[in-house]
Amino acid sequence: MIIIPAIDIIEKKPVRLYQGDYSKKEEVGHSVLEIAQAFESQGAKWIHCVDLDGAKSGKKENAKLICQVSKQVSIPIEVGGGIRNMEDISFYLDNGISRIILGTAAIENENLLKEAIQKYKDKIAVGIDCKDGMVCVNGWLENSHIHYIDFARKMESLGVSTLIFTDISKDGTLQGPNLEMLKKLKENVNCNIIASGGIKDLSHIQSLKELDLYGAITGKAMYTKSLDLKDALKLCKEG
């Protein structure tokens, strides 16, 4: 299982939210680049960046900064937030980003998703962000009334190879990932599954590893130092 440290961005600053609530924003550093370089130096093989301004507005608000960061680290970066058309997808991939995460666009614009997968294949991932089992859109602010398992099956049928699953009620809480929902997801699709949200410590990493998932995204745990990135990487490397 790969460990992917996360950097969420609002107004060019690295932040963390609590349960996706923009009003509960906490800055976690002065520089997105410095944090990315620190993650790289600790051995991370990927970095997960979210343009939270873009997720809300539907436009790529922090794209220039994210691409600048990508050029100054040697590990791949995946990006989500506000990516709603082929121009945005191509912009990121042409400027050094390795994987694009579609969320709202995957639900609201199936033709865009099909076109993106046809052109970029496994460089396209889909984020499944849930509240009470239902997929949310537009920066987690709206409920789509689509059950996450139904949505995951649909994504697999369209050729999506990687799904990033977040239980919004767990995100930023350090209360542990939703193992039950993740287990059910793994039983229903053959996609690579990346777990996100709720991770606090090595015990949570161990639990996710036992589900035989492709990866785990962790953010707040590293900023609060309840999880050491090097320890998490070592645990996952040990078979």
C-alpha positions as CSV (number, residue, x, y, z in Angstrom):
1,M,0.0,0.0,0.0
2,I,1.3,3.4,-0.9
3,I,1.1,6.3,1.6
4,I,0.2,9.7,0.0
5,P,0.6,12.8,2.1
6,A,-1.9,15.5,1.4
7,I,-1.7,19.3,1.0
8,D,-5.0,21.1,0.8
9,I,-4.8,24.7,-0.5
10,I,-6.9,27.8,0.1
11,E,-5.6,31.2,-1.2
12,K,-2.2,29.7,-1.9
13,K,-1.8,28.6,1.7
14,P,-1.6,25.0,3.0
15,V,-4.6,24.3,5.2
16,R,-6.7,21.5,6.8
17,L,-10.5,21.5,7.2
18,Y,-12.6,19.6,9.7
19,Q,-15.3,17.4,8.0
20,G,-15.0,19.4,4.8
21,D,-16.2,22.6,6.6
22,Y,-14.6,25.7,5.0
23,S,-15.4,27.7,8.1
24,K,-13.2,25.4,10.2
25,K,-10.0,26.2,8.3
26,E,-6.6,25.9,9.9
27,E,-3.3,26.9,8.3
28,V,-0.7,24.2,8.7
29,G,2.4,26.0,7.3
30,H,3.7,29.0,5.5
31,S,4.5,27.4,2.1
32,V,3.0,24.7,0.0
33,L,6.4,24.1,-1.6
34,E,8.2,23.7,1.7
35,I,5.7,21.1,2.9
36,A,5.9,19.2,-0.4
37,Q,9.7,19.2,-0.2
38,A,9.6,18.0,3.4
39,F,7.3,15.1,2.3
40,E,9.7,14.2,-0.5
41,S,12.7,14.2,1.8
42,Q,10.9,11.9,4.2
43,G,10.5,9.3,1.4
44,A,7.0,9.9,0.0
45,K,6.4,8.5,-3.5
46,W,3.4,10.7,-4.3
47,I,1.8,13.9,-3.0
48,H,-1.9,14.6,-3.0
49,C,-2.9,18.3,-3.6
50,V,-6.4,19.7,-3.4
51,D,-7.4,23.1,-4.7
52,L,-10.1,23.8,-2.2
53,D,-10.9,27.2,-3.7
54,G,-11.3,25.5,-7.0
55,A,-13.5,22.8,-5.6
56,K,-16.0,25.4,-4.4
57,S,-15.8,27.7,-7.5
58,G,-15.4,25.1,-10.2
59,K,-12.3,26.8,-11.6
60,K,-8.6,26.0,-11.2
61,E,-7.8,28.7,-8.6
62,N,-4.4,27.5,-7.3
63,A,-3.2,25.7,-10.5
64,K,-0.2,27.9,-11.1
65,L,1.1,27.3,-7.6
66,I,0.5,23.6,-7.8
67,C,2.3,23.3,-11.1
68,Q,5.3,25.4,-9.8
69,V,5.5,23.0,-6.8
70,S,5.4,20.0,-9.2
71,K,8.4,21.4,-11.1
72,Q,10.4,21.7,-7.9
73,V,9.9,18.2,-6.5
74,S,10.9,15.0,-8.2
75,I,8.0,12.8,-7.1
76,P,4.6,12.7,-8.8
77,I,1.7,14.9,-7.7
78,E,-2.0,14.1,-8.1
79,V,-4.5,17.0,-8.1
80,G,-8.2,17.5,-7.4
81,G,-10.5,20.4,-6.9
82,G,-12.3,22.5,-9.5
83,I,-11.3,20.5,-12.6
84,R,-14.4,20.5,-14.7
85,N,-13.3,20.5,-18.4
86,M,-10.7,19.0,-20.8
87,E,-8.8,22.3,-21.0
88,D,-8.1,22.1,-17.2
89,I,-7.2,18.5,-17.3
90,S,-4.8,19.0,-20.2
91,F,-3.3,22.1,-18.5
92,Y,-2.3,20.2,-15.4
93,L,-1.0,17.1,-17.3
94,D,0.9,19.3,-19.7
95,N,2.5,21.1,-16.8
96,G,3.9,18.2,-14.9
97,I,1.0,16.8,-12.9
98,S,0.9,13.0,-12.9
99,R,-2.7,12.2,-12.0
100,I,-6.0,14.2,-12.2
101,I,-8.8,13.6,-9.7
102,L,-12.3,14.3,-11.0
103,G,-15.2,14.5,-8.5
104,T,-18.1,16.8,-9.4
105,A,-17.2,16.5,-13.1
106,A,-17.4,12.7,-13.0
107,I,-21.0,12.9,-11.7
108,E,-22.3,15.8,-13.7
109,N,-20.5,15.4,-17.0
110,E,-20.1,11.7,-18.1
111,N,-19.0,12.7,-21.6
112,L,-16.1,14.6,-20.1
113,L,-15.1,11.6,-18.0
114,K,-15.2,9.3,-21.0
115,E,-13.2,11.7,-23.1
116,A,-10.6,12.1,-20.4
117,I,-10.2,8.4,-19.8
118,Q,-9.9,7.7,-23.6
119,K,-7.2,10.3,-23.9
120,Y,-5.3,10.0,-20.6
121,K,-6.3,6.5,-19.3
122,D,-4.9,5.8,-15.8
123,K,-3.8,9.4,-15.3
124,I,-7.5,10.0,-14.5
125,A,-8.8,9.1,-11.0
126,V,-12.2,9.7,-9.6
127,G,-12.9,10.9,-6.1
128,I,-15.9,9.4,-4.2
129,D,-16.7,11.8,-1.4
130,C,-19.5,10.6,0.8
131,K,-21.9,11.7,3.5
132,D,-24.2,9.0,4.9
133,G,-23.2,6.7,1.9
134,M,-24.2,9.3,-0.7
135,V,-21.8,11.0,-3.0
136,C,-21.3,14.7,-2.6
137,V,-20.3,17.4,-5.1
138,N,-19.1,21.0,-5.4
139,G,-16.5,21.0,-2.7
140,W,-18.6,18.6,-0.6
141,L,-21.3,21.2,-0.3
142,E,-24.1,19.3,-2.1
143,N,-25.5,15.8,-2.0
144,S,-26.0,14.0,-5.3
145,H,-28.3,11.4,-3.9
146,I,-26.2,8.7,-5.6
147,H,-25.1,5.8,-3.5
148,Y,-21.3,5.3,-3.4
149,I,-21.4,1.7,-4.4
150,D,-23.6,2.4,-7.4
151,F,-21.4,5.3,-8.4
152,A,-18.2,3.2,-8.0
153,R,-19.6,0.4,-10.2
154,K,-20.5,3.0,-12.9
155,M,-17.0,4.5,-12.8
156,E,-15.5,1.0,-13.2
157,S,-17.7,0.3,-16.2
158,L,-16.5,3.5,-17.8
159,G,-12.9,2.5,-17.5
160,V,-11.8,4.3,-14.3
161,S,-8.8,2.5,-12.8
162,T,-8.4,4.4,-9.5
163,L,-11.0,5.5,-7.0
164,I,-10.2,7.8,-4.0
165,F,-12.8,7.3,-1.3
166,T,-13.5,9.8,1.5
167,D,-16.1,9.5,4.2
168,I,-16.6,13.3,4.8
169,S,-17.8,12.7,8.4
170,K,-14.3,11.2,9.1
171,D,-12.2,13.8,7.3
172,G,-10.0,15.9,9.5
173,T,-11.3,14.2,12.7
174,L,-8.5,11.7,13.4
175,Q,-11.2,9.2,14.4
176,G,-10.2,6.5,11.9
177,P,-11.2,5.7,8.4
178,N,-14.5,4.1,7.6
179,L,-13.3,0.6,7.3
180,E,-16.7,-0.9,6.8
181,M,-17.5,1.3,3.7
182,L,-14.0,0.7,2.3
183,K,-14.3,-3.1,2.7
184,K,-17.7,-3.0,0.9
185,L,-16.2,-0.9,-1.8
186,K,-13.4,-3.3,-2.4
187,E,-15.8,-6.2,-2.5
188,N,-17.8,-4.5,-5.3
189,V,-15.2,-3.1,-7.7
190,N,-11.8,-4.2,-9.0
191,C,-10.4,-0.6,-9.2
192,N,-7.3,0.6,-7.3
193,I,-8.8,2.1,-4.1
194,I,-7.2,4.9,-2.2
195,A,-8.6,5.6,1.3
196,S,-8.8,9.2,2.5
197,G,-10.0,10.8,5.7
198,G,-9.8,10.0,9.4
199,I,-6.4,8.5,9.7
200,K,-4.7,9.3,13.0
201,D,-1.9,6.8,13.6
202,L,-0.1,3.6,12.6
203,S,-2.9,1.4,13.8
204,H,-5.2,3.0,11.2
205,I,-2.5,2.5,8.5
206,Q,-2.3,-1.2,9.6
207,S,-6.1,-1.6,9.4
208,L,-6.1,-0.2,5.8
209,K,-3.2,-2.3,4.8
210,E,-5.1,-5.4,6.0
211,L,-7.9,-4.5,3.6
212,D,-5.3,-4.8,0.8
213,L,-6.0,-1.3,-0.6
214,Y,-3.9,0.4,-3.2
215,G,-3.1,3.5,-1.1
216,A,-4.0,5.8,1.8
217,I,-4.0,9.6,1.8
218,T,-3.1,11.2,5.1
219,G,-3.0,14.9,6.0
220,K,-4.0,16.1,9.4
221,A,-2.3,13.2,11.2
222,M,1.1,14.3,9.9
223,Y,0.5,18.0,10.7
224,T,-0.6,17.2,14.3
225,K,2.3,14.7,14.4
226,S,0.1,11.8,15.6
227,L,1.5,9.9,12.5
228,D,5.1,9.9,11.3
229,L,5.3,9.6,7.6
230,K,8.6,7.6,7.7
231,D,7.0,5.1,10.1
232,A,3.9,4.8,7.9
233,L,6.1,4.2,4.8
234,K,8.2,1.6,6.7
235,L,5.1,-0.2,7.9
236,C,3.7,-0.5,4.3
237,K,7.1,-1.6,3.0
238,E,7.3,-4.5,5.4
239,G,5.0,-6.6,3.2
